[in-house]
Amino acid sequence: MESTLNVERKRGFPVAIALLISLILCAISLNLEVFLSLTTINSIFWISPAVNHTSQFYVESKAPPVPPRFAYFISGTRGDLEKLWRTLQSLYHPWNYYVVHLELGSTLEERLELASRIDKDPIFNKVQNVLMITKANMVTYRGPTMVSNTLHACAILLKTYKHWDWFINLSASDYPLVTQDDLLHTFSGLKRNLNFIHHTSRLGWTGRAMPLIVDPGIYQNTKSDLFRVSPNRTLPTAFRLFTGSAWTVLSRSFVEYVIWGWDNLPRILLMYYTNFVSSPEGYFQTVICNSPEFVPTVVNDDMHFVSWDYPPKQHPRNLNINDTAKMIASNAPFARKFKRSRDIVLDKIDAELLGRENGSFTPGGWCSGNPPCSEVGNPTELIPGPGAERLTRLLARRVYSAEFTDRQCKVSVSWPLRGNE
């Protein structure tokens, strides 16, 4: 009996070895097939990444990405009704969202007329993507009420519309140099966490940072200038100050951070800038450059063409027909300031850059009906033109080059400012 068992064991051992080898070979074969199939798939759909260090901001996809949505805030003051209306029409696209505001310094008649035009417009009524802040805010030029007004618009857009990608604040004195199809098409190729904020740590003079100012617009409902109180304050040590342009293109994630302020920095800085002259030119810059999470997303550009006198004055020059070539050469999507709503330079921009006629909307792939743009077609159908090519050249310099990280929240070697600067 024992010898029989030994014989069976001797016979079973080679069988077991053969079975084990077969299983191993099957597993190797299966894995190789999977690997080869995945390699084949990847070879079909693989898109070569950018060779420079900014490749993390490319959108890589085998299919055209869904266009981003822009959330616009367009603000104005007394006498700006017609300028604001023309800017809104030139910027309109059914894929985007819009909040408009005429501040309390405007007349009641102006605000009622703007509300009436929005209410009566058939496209606005159908799409329901244009809102007016009917309870007007008091806004003081260069004061913190400008910041609070912008944050108010951000909060409205976050609450009302769940899906948008970038917030753009403009004034009634701004005007586009590209169509919305151009802008949507070009920004479709970007990661949607980028923030376009012009900034520098070179404040240049302590008169901006050290005086304490009061904005009467915080507690009055009538117009009054900022006034200064004493004593001066010292420069902060808990954070570094930055300044720049008041006009920005902000990602939704950064807007949420500023509004919700989960680490408290946005609220602290909002209180600090309450007594700061020209706070609209420093608040967003200082928040983002003191937030390590967002510093890698900063593009040092405000996406505007602006012309200054030399030496610079308090306000930029009003643009005219002679500035057209420079505006186009800048490749910027927006320009400011324009003095009047009826201006030959705006007519030239409409005719040569936007294709806009007879006070209608700027045409795009969404336009349908007769006359054109009287009906809404497919809002995601884009027909980019020369403006998209110009904007691509601007982004190539600002985002897709070494300049991108070299200009992110760099601190001047002279920081902190000295008393004689």
C-alpha positions as CSV (number, residue, x, y, z in Angstrom):
1,M,0.0,0.0,0.0
2,E,2.8,2.4,0.9
3,S,4.7,1.7,-2.3
4,T,1.5,2.4,-4.3
5,L,1.1,5.8,-2.6
6,N,4.7,6.6,-3.3
7,V,4.2,5.8,-7.0
8,E,1.1,8.1,-7.1
9,R,3.1,10.9,-5.4
10,K,5.9,10.5,-8.0
11,R,3.4,10.6,-10.8
12,G,1.5,13.6,-9.4
13,F,4.5,15.8,-8.8
14,P,5.4,16.3,-12.5
15,V,1.7,17.0,-13.3
16,A,1.5,19.7,-10.6
17,I,4.7,21.3,-11.9
18,A,3.3,21.2,-15.4
19,L,0.0,22.8,-14.3
20,L,1.8,25.5,-12.4
21,I,4.0,26.4,-15.4
22,S,0.9,26.5,-17.6
23,L,-0.8,28.9,-15.3
24,I,2.3,31.2,-15.2
25,L,2.5,31.2,-19.0
26,C,-1.2,32.0,-19.3
27,A,-0.9,34.9,-16.9
28,I,2.2,36.3,-18.8
29,S,0.3,36.0,-22.1
30,L,-2.8,37.7,-20.7
31,N,-0.8,40.6,-19.3
32,L,1.2,41.0,-22.5
33,E,-2.0,41.2,-24.5
34,V,-3.5,43.8,-22.2
35,F,-0.2,45.7,-22.3
36,L,-0.1,45.6,-26.1
37,S,-3.8,46.6,-26.4
38,L,-3.3,49.5,-24.1
39,T,-0.1,50.5,-26.0
40,T,-2.1,50.5,-29.2
41,I,-4.9,52.6,-27.7
42,N,-2.4,55.1,-26.3
43,S,-0.6,55.3,-29.6
44,I,-3.9,56.3,-31.3
45,F,-5.0,58.9,-28.8
46,W,-1.8,60.1,-27.2
47,I,-1.2,63.8,-27.5
48,S,2.4,65.0,-27.2
49,P,2.8,67.2,-24.1
50,A,4.4,70.6,-24.3
51,V,8.1,70.5,-24.0
52,N,8.4,73.5,-21.6
53,H,7.7,73.7,-17.9
54,T,4.2,75.2,-18.3
55,S,2.7,72.0,-19.8
56,Q,0.5,71.6,-16.7
57,F,-1.6,74.4,-18.0
58,Y,-2.4,72.8,-21.3
59,V,-5.7,70.9,-21.8
60,E,-4.8,67.5,-23.4
61,S,-7.8,65.8,-24.9
62,K,-8.6,63.6,-27.9
63,A,-11.8,65.5,-28.5
64,P,-12.4,69.3,-28.6
65,P,-13.0,70.4,-25.0
66,V,-16.3,71.9,-24.0
67,P,-15.9,75.7,-24.1
68,P,-15.4,77.4,-20.7
69,R,-18.0,79.8,-19.4
70,F,-17.1,83.4,-18.5
71,A,-18.9,85.2,-15.7
72,Y,-18.8,89.0,-16.4
73,F,-19.3,91.9,-14.0
74,I,-19.8,95.2,-15.8
75,S,-20.1,98.3,-13.6
76,G,-20.7,102.0,-14.2
77,T,-21.5,105.3,-12.6
78,R,-23.5,108.4,-13.4
79,G,-23.6,109.1,-17.1
80,D,-22.5,105.5,-18.0
81,L,-25.8,104.0,-19.1
82,E,-25.2,104.1,-22.9
83,K,-21.5,103.0,-22.5
84,L,-22.5,100.1,-20.3
85,W,-25.2,99.0,-22.7
86,R,-22.9,99.1,-25.7
87,T,-20.2,97.1,-23.8
88,L,-22.8,94.5,-22.7
89,Q,-24.1,94.0,-26.2
90,S,-20.6,93.7,-27.6
91,L,-19.7,91.1,-25.0
92,Y,-22.9,89.1,-25.0
93,H,-22.8,85.4,-25.7
94,P,-25.6,82.9,-24.5
95,W,-22.9,80.6,-23.1
96,N,-21.7,83.2,-20.6
97,Y,-23.2,84.9,-17.6
98,Y,-23.5,88.6,-16.9
99,V,-24.1,90.8,-13.9
100,V,-24.4,94.6,-14.5
101,H,-24.4,97.4,-12.0
102,L,-24.9,101.2,-12.0
103,E,-23.8,102.4,-8.7
104,L,-25.8,104.6,-6.4
105,G,-24.1,107.8,-7.7
106,S,-26.0,107.3,-11.0
107,T,-29.5,108.7,-11.4
108,L,-32.6,106.7,-10.6
109,E,-33.7,107.2,-14.2
110,E,-30.5,105.6,-15.5
111,R,-30.9,102.6,-13.4
112,L,-34.6,102.2,-14.3
113,E,-33.8,102.5,-18.0
114,L,-31.1,99.8,-17.8
115,A,-33.5,97.5,-15.9
116,S,-36.2,98.1,-18.6
117,R,-33.8,97.4,-21.5
118,I,-32.7,94.1,-19.9
119,D,-36.2,93.1,-19.2
120,K,-37.5,93.8,-22.7
121,D,-34.6,92.2,-24.6
122,P,-36.0,89.0,-26.2
123,I,-32.6,87.1,-26.2
124,F,-31.9,88.1,-22.5
125,N,-35.4,86.9,-21.6
126,K,-35.0,83.6,-23.4
127,V,-31.5,82.7,-22.1
128,Q,-31.9,84.2,-18.6
129,N,-28.1,84.9,-18.3
130,V,-28.1,88.7,-17.6
131,L,-28.8,90.0,-14.1
132,M,-28.8,93.6,-12.8
133,I,-28.0,94.5,-9.2
134,T,-31.2,96.6,-8.6
135,K,-30.3,97.6,-5.1
136,A,-27.4,99.8,-6.1
137,N,-24.3,100.0,-4.0
138,M,-22.4,103.3,-3.2
139,V,-19.0,103.1,-4.8
140,T,-16.2,105.6,-4.2
141,Y,-13.4,105.8,-6.7
142,R,-10.1,104.3,-5.3
143,G,-12.0,103.2,-2.1
144,P,-12.7,99.8,-0.6
145,T,-16.3,100.1,-1.7
146,M,-15.0,99.2,-5.2
147,V,-13.6,96.0,-3.7
148,S,-16.8,95.2,-1.8
149,N,-18.9,95.9,-5.0
150,T,-16.8,93.4,-6.9
151,L,-17.0,90.8,-4.2
152,H,-20.8,91.3,-4.1
153,A,-21.0,90.5,-7.8
154,C,-18.8,87.4,-7.3
155,A,-21.1,86.2,-4.6
156,I,-24.2,86.7,-6.8
157,L,-22.6,84.7,-9.6
158,L,-21.5,81.9,-7.3
159,K,-25.0,81.6,-5.9
160,T,-27.0,82.0,-9.1
161,Y,-25.0,80.1,-11.6
162,K,-23.4,76.8,-10.7
163,H,-21.2,76.2,-13.7
164,W,-18.7,78.9,-14.8
165,D,-15.0,79.0,-15.1
166,W,-13.6,82.5,-15.0
167,F,-14.8,85.8,-13.5
168,I,-14.0,89.0,-15.5
169,N,-14.6,92.4,-14.0
170,L,-14.9,95.4,-16.5
171,S,-16.2,98.9,-16.3
172,A,-18.5,100.7,-18.7
173,S,-15.3,102.4,-20.1
174,D,-13.9,99.0,-21.3
175,Y,-14.5,97.5,-24.7
176,P,-13.6,94.1,-26.3
177,L,-11.0,93.8,-29.0
178,V,-11.9,90.1,-29.8
179,T,-15.2,88.3,-30.2
180,Q,-16.5,86.0,-27.5
181,D,-16.0,83.1,-29.9
182,D,-12.4,84.1,-30.1
183,L,-12.1,84.2,-26.3
184,L,-14.0,81.0,-25.7
185,H,-12.0,79.1,-28.3
186,T,-8.6,80.3,-27.0
187,F,-9.3,79.7,-23.4
188,S,-10.6,76.2,-24.2
189,G,-7.0,75.2,-24.4
190,L,-6.1,76.4,-20.9
191,K,-6.4,74.7,-17.6
192,R,-9.2,76.5,-15.8
193,N,-7.3,77.3,-12.6
194,L,-5.3,80.1,-14.1
195,N,-5.7,83.7,-12.7
196,F,-4.8,86.7,-14.8
197,I,-3.7,89.4,-12.3
198,H,-1.2,92.1,-13.1
199,H,0.9,92.6,-10.0
200,T,4.2,93.9,-8.5
201,S,5.6,94.2,-5.1
202,R,7.2,97.6,-6.0
203,L,4.6,99.9,-4.4
204,G,7.0,102.7,-5.2
205,W,6.0,105.0,-2.4
206,T,4.9,104.6,1.2
207,G,2.1,107.1,0.7
208,R,0.1,104.2,-0.7
209,A,0.6,101.8,2.2
210,M,1.1,103.8,5.4
211,P,-1.7,106.4,5.5
212,L,-5.1,105.5,6.9
213,I,-8.0,106.6,4.8
214,V,-11.8,106.4,5.3
215,D,-14.3,105.7,2.5
216,P,-17.5,107.5,3.3
217,G,-19.3,105.2,0.8
218,I,-19.2,102.5,3.6
219,Y,-21.7,104.4,5.8
220,Q,-23.2,107.2,3.6
221,N,-25.6,107.0,0.7
222,T,-24.4,110.2,-0.9
223,K,-21.1,110.8,-2.9
224,S,-18.1,112.0,-1.0
225,D,-14.4,111.7,-1.5
226,L,-12.0,109.6,0.6
227,F,-10.4,111.4,3.5
228,R,-7.3,110.8,5.5
229,V,-7.0,110.2,9.3
230,S,-4.0,110.1,11.6
231,P,-1.7,108.6,12.7
232,N,-0.1,106.7,9.9
233,R,0.4,102.9,10.3
234,T,3.5,100.8,9.9
235,L,4.0,98.4,7.1
236,P,2.6,94.9,7.8
237,T,4.9,92.0,8.8
238,A,2.3,89.2,8.6
239,F,1.9,89.4,4.8
240,R,3.6,91.2,1.9
241,L,1.8,93.9,-0.1
242,F,1.4,93.8,-3.8
243,T,-0.3,96.2,-6.2
244,G,-1.3,96.2,-9.9
245,S,-4.3,96.6,-12.1
246,A,-7.9,96.6,-10.8
247,W,-9.0,94.6,-13.8
248,T,-8.6,90.8,-13.6
249,V,-9.6,87.4,-15.0
250,L,-10.1,85.1,-11.9
251,S,-10.6,81.4,-11.8
252,R,-13.8,80.1,-10.1
253,S,-11.7,78.2,-7.6
254,F,-9.9,81.5,-6.5
255,V,-13.2,83.4,-6.4
256,E,-14.6,80.7,-4.1
257,Y,-11.6,81.0,-1.9
258,V,-11.9,84.8,-1.7
259,I,-15.7,84.6,-0.9
260,W,-15.6,81.7,1.5
261,G,-12.2,82.5,3.0
262,W,-11.7,79.1,4.7
263,D,-8.3,80.0,6.0
264,N,-9.3,83.6,7.0
265,L,-6.6,85.4,4.9
266,P,-9.2,87.0,2.5
267,R,-11.2,88.4,5.4
268,I,-8.0,89.7,7.2
269,L,-6.9,91.4,4.1
270,L,-10.3,92.8,3.4
271,M,-10.2,94.5,6.8
272,Y,-6.7,95.7,6.2
273,Y,-7.6,97.2,2.8
274,T,-10.7,99.0,4.2
275,N,-8.4,101.8,5.2
276,F,-6.1,101.6,2.2
277,V,-6.0,104.1,-0.7
278,S,-6.5,102.5,-4.1
279,S,-7.5,99.2,-2.5
280,P,-8.9,97.8,-5.8
281,E,-5.4,97.8,-7.1
282,G,-4.0,95.8,-4.3
283,Y,-6.6,93.5,-2.6
284,F,-6.7,90.6,-5.1
285,Q,-2.9,90.8,-5.8
286,T,-2.1,90.6,-2.1
287,V,-4.5,87.8,-1.4
288,I,-3.3,85.6,-4.2
289,C,0.5,86.3,-3.7
290,N,0.2,85.4,0.0
291,S,-1.6,82.1,-0.8
292,P,0.9,79.4,-1.7
293,E,-1.9,77.2,-3.1
294,F,-2.7,79.8,-5.8
295,V,0.7,81.4,-6.5
296,P,1.5,78.8,-9.2
297,T,-1.7,79.8,-11.1
298,V,-0.9,83.5,-11.4
299,V,-0.4,85.0,-14.9
300,N,1.1,88.5,-14.5
301,D,-1.2,90.2,-17.0
302,D,-4.6,91.9,-16.8
303,M,-5.6,91.1,-20.5
304,H,-6.0,94.9,-21.2
305,F,-4.5,97.4,-23.5
306,V,-4.1,100.7,-21.6
307,S,-2.3,103.8,-22.8
308,W,-0.7,106.2,-20.2
309,D,0.7,109.6,-20.5
310,Y,4.4,110.1,-19.8
311,P,5.0,110.7,-17.0
312,P,1.8,108.7,-16.0
313,K,-1.1,110.7,-14.6
314,Q,-3.7,109.4,-12.2
315,H,-5.9,108.2,-15.0
316,P,-4.9,106.5,-18.3
317,R,-5.5,108.3,-21.6
318,N,-8.8,108.2,-23.3
319,L,-8.3,106.0,-26.4
320,N,-9.0,107.4,-29.9
321,I,-8.9,106.4,-33.5
322,N,-5.1,106.9,-33.6
323,D,-4.6,104.1,-31.0
324,T,-6.3,101.4,-33.1
325,A,-3.1,99.9,-34.5
326,K,-1.5,99.8,-31.1
327,M,-4.6,98.1,-29.6
328,I,-4.5,95.4,-32.3
329,A,-0.7,94.9,-32.0
330,S,-1.1,94.4,-28.2
331,N,-3.0,91.2,-28.8
332,A,-5.1,92.0,-25.7
333,P,-8.7,91.0,-25.6
334,F,-9.9,94.2,-23.9
335,A,-9.0,97.9,-24.0
336,R,-9.7,101.0,-21.9
337,K,-10.6,103.8,-21.4
338,F,-13.2,105.0,-23.9
339,K,-14.8,108.3,-23.1
340,R,-18.1,108.1,-25.0
341,S,-20.6,105.5,-26.1
342,R,-20.8,107.0,-29.6
343,D,-17.2,107.2,-30.7
344,I,-15.6,106.6,-34.1
345,V,-13.0,104.4,-32.5
346,L,-15.6,102.1,-31.1
347,D,-17.3,102.0,-34.6
348,K,-14.0,101.0,-36.1
349,I,-13.5,98.2,-33.5
350,D,-17.0,97.0,-34.3
351,A,-16.5,97.0,-38.0
352,E,-12.9,95.7,-38.3
353,L,-12.5,93.4,-35.2
354,L,-15.9,92.3,-34.0
355,G,-18.1,92.2,-37.1
356,R,-20.8,94.0,-35.2
357,E,-23.4,96.0,-37.1
358,N,-26.3,98.3,-36.3
359,G,-26.0,98.1,-32.5
360,S,-26.7,94.3,-32.5
361,F,-24.8,91.6,-30.7
362,T,-21.3,90.6,-31.8
363,P,-21.9,87.7,-34.2
364,G,-20.7,84.1,-33.4
365,G,-21.5,80.5,-34.0
366,W,-24.5,80.8,-31.8
367,C,-26.3,83.3,-34.0
368,S,-29.4,82.2,-35.7
369,G,-32.5,83.8,-37.2
370,N,-33.2,86.7,-39.5
371,P,-31.8,89.2,-38.8
372,P,-28.7,87.4,-37.6
373,C,-28.4,86.9,-33.8
374,S,-32.2,87.4,-33.4
375,E,-32.4,83.7,-32.4
376,V,-30.2,81.4,-30.3
377,G,-28.7,78.5,-32.1
378,N,-26.0,76.1,-30.7
379,P,-24.2,78.1,-27.9
380,T,-21.2,75.8,-28.0
381,E,-20.6,76.2,-31.7
382,L,-17.7,78.6,-32.1
383,I,-16.4,80.4,-35.1
384,P,-13.1,81.9,-34.1
385,G,-11.5,84.5,-36.3
386,P,-8.3,86.6,-36.4
387,G,-8.8,87.7,-32.8
388,A,-8.2,84.1,-31.6
389,E,-4.9,84.1,-33.4
390,R,-3.9,87.4,-31.8
391,L,-4.9,86.2,-28.3
392,T,-3.0,82.9,-28.9
393,R,0.2,85.0,-29.5
394,L,-0.4,86.8,-26.2
395,L,-0.9,83.6,-24.3
396,A,2.3,82.2,-25.9
397,R,4.2,84.9,-24.2
398,R,2.4,85.0,-20.9
399,V,1.6,81.3,-20.2
400,Y,3.6,79.1,-22.5
401,S,7.0,80.5,-21.9
402,A,9.7,80.8,-19.2
403,E,8.3,84.2,-18.5
404,F,5.3,82.6,-16.8
405,T,7.0,81.4,-13.6
406,D,9.6,84.2,-13.7
407,R,6.9,86.8,-13.1
408,Q,4.8,85.1,-10.4
409,C,4.6,87.1,-7.2
410,K,8.2,88.1,-7.2
411,V,9.2,90.2,-4.1
412,S,11.3,93.3,-4.8
413,V,14.8,93.2,-3.2
414,S,13.9,96.5,-1.6
415,W,11.1,95.0,0.5
416,P,10.1,96.2,3.1
417,L,9.8,99.8,1.9
418,R,12.0,102.3,3.6
419,G,10.6,105.6,4.9
420,N,12.4,107.7,2.2
421,E,11.0,105.7,-0.8
